Amino acid sequence: MSAISDKRPNARRHLTIILYCAALVWFVFFALFETSGATSNSALGPDRITRIDDRITNAVNISTLSIAAGLFFLSCASFFRRWLRWPIIGLLISVVAFPLSALLHWGANLAPWTIHGQVQATSGKQYAFCDSSFLQGQTMAIAEVERVAWHSTTYRVLVATNGDNPRSWTSIIRPAGSPDSYGQLYLCNNLLIGVRYDNRCFLAYDLQKNQPHGRGVIESLPPFICLQPTDEPNPADIERTCKQIADRAICCMNSPDLDTAVRFVNGEATRGCPSLSSIQDAAATGPPNVAAAAATLLSCYQQAQDRVRQRIEK
């Protein structure tokens, strides 16, 4: 009987040590666990984006929380039932090591890559609008699905840009009924068009020419590139674009820099405003649905130009 009673405390002690060590090892793993990452070989932006499968990420999060909660209640109960040895150590692991690992995990994933709009080309290739943001730091990208594994998906970045100042984007007219959600992606005439929200296009990629359209270049994108001859233009996009043109005119009138006002009167493309020539071409040669929308934008443009022109003349 004495030998049996000696073995039970030893077994309980060994089991306790194993449990505490396993919990600490898991919390260290959780602290270092990254849900996504990117590699870059240049200053132009990321080249590859890798995302861990959401099911694995959720399983790791739930397992970590379950281990911390289970160890906490088991340690509390061991003060009365003596299930574990040294329950105070178990409490310290659950109330100190777990929050610390969660804080480190949060720090390692401050700007995780998220996947939003996705499209598939006729060739079978899949593309996605990717986003990584935290506070004032942001990166948006259009990427091609390169490899799909059981644990992760790798994307090859085609074009990337930032969404913070100085911003560079243009207003486009989408088909009626298009969502205003964040991170839209459209495939129109071999052109991938990435919309941040509403009808604000921040980046695009020409699949036929393998040509990216990012900062600066995106502002020259024609506003009706998303519309097919049978598509009805989105009325909300027309209204937003007219408002953007009017706001740009107010900015030019209040700015001490006359060069900005002159460029606007000359019809040059600026941030958020398509070029006057692209609107005129659509009004003159576009199909009826496009021509009618272009005529509305042209009227807004002309009214805004008249106000700015008066300021220049003064």
Summary of the structure (lengths in Angstrom):
residues: 314
radius of gyration: 28.6
end to end distance: 107.8
largest distance: 108.0
contacts: 968
relative contact order: 0.09
helix: 47%
strand: 24%
